[in-house]
Amino acid sequence: MGSEQPFKIAVSDDALALLKRKLNDTRLPDEVNAAEWAYGAPLADIKRLANRWKDGYDWRTHERKLNALPMFTRTIEVDGFGELNVHYVHQKSTAKGAIPLLFVHGWPGCFLEVTKVLPLLKAVSADHPSFHVIAPSLPGYAWSEAVLKKGFNAKHYAELFNKLMISLGYTEYVTQGGDWGHILTLTAASLYGPKHVKASLTNMPICEPPTFGTPIVLLQCLIASFTSREREAVAASQDFFKSGMGYFREQSTKPQTLGFSLADSPVGLLAWIYEKLVTWTDSYPWTDDEVLTWISIYWFSRAGPAASVRIYYEIGDAVVGFPKTTIPVGLSFFPKELARFPKVLLRSKGRIVFESEHEAGGHFAAYEQPEALVGDLRKMFGKSGPAAGVVSGCDGY
């Protein structure tokens, strides 16, 4: 494995000029009267954002802010795929016993998701644990190198994460993730726990439905008395599976076809992701510059935005919703998460030691509700928490 190299974002002037030319040449579609959000991202929103991106939004200002983060790259060898150069945020705490925490994003997320929780997680106090935070960009996202060989699946991501953590000196660590981060951190736990991965908190607790092959779980679900919140969650999940999975079908079957549009049209990329940022959050008050910084990271990414959707093809239909593991697992429930499952079902999937219900928040919990998510980590790993002391010599204090 290569050595750690400090990293700064440095988008070229030529890349900025190309973006502006493409925005100037944009041809927008028409729109059905009174469409609002029923057909997807509204024309008025995309027109406003595209105009701001072209005239008014200052990437260099946001680039400087991002470069204040402790970012690095390191080359990691993955079995069968050779060396991959990985971009990551590595924020150390000053607490002697800080707990190493691997934070993993999904799509259409990026390392921006960790930015609001970083100061909270590294904070030192006698009242709560402190964490060293490692937040890698998935291969093909932001400034991580893309994989150009078929078959890079969940176990390879897990291998990459585990080798990264060990290379940083963290032979034992805990994890937190949502979206693909949920799948990939629990896959790492199934392969490298409990030796290396000691515990995990997920903010997107999903799993497969019960079947006749799991009769006890099926019976438990059939006779369970669900709360009104659980019934509402199941109904909302069914609506999402019915009308919100178009992106998944396209990205998991023909990602390259979609990739031509994402790579060539900044407004196409903007609309594709903006729709998710708005509809997957719990009325989060996005500013235009927040959205444009998020989209710009995709546009200026090392491999280009098309690389980010290939994970759906490589893992998609073979995905295991709740990979089997013996380590302690915590569940954070946010009311506007895309898919929400009954607790009786989730409890059958692993060693669940912690559960927390929140009154607000959606798919991007770390970004929407940073205090709530960090509060769950502190409760789970604090002195009286159910996963206290799982990392040898690192109790968080």
Disulfide bonds with the S-S distance in Angstrom:
none
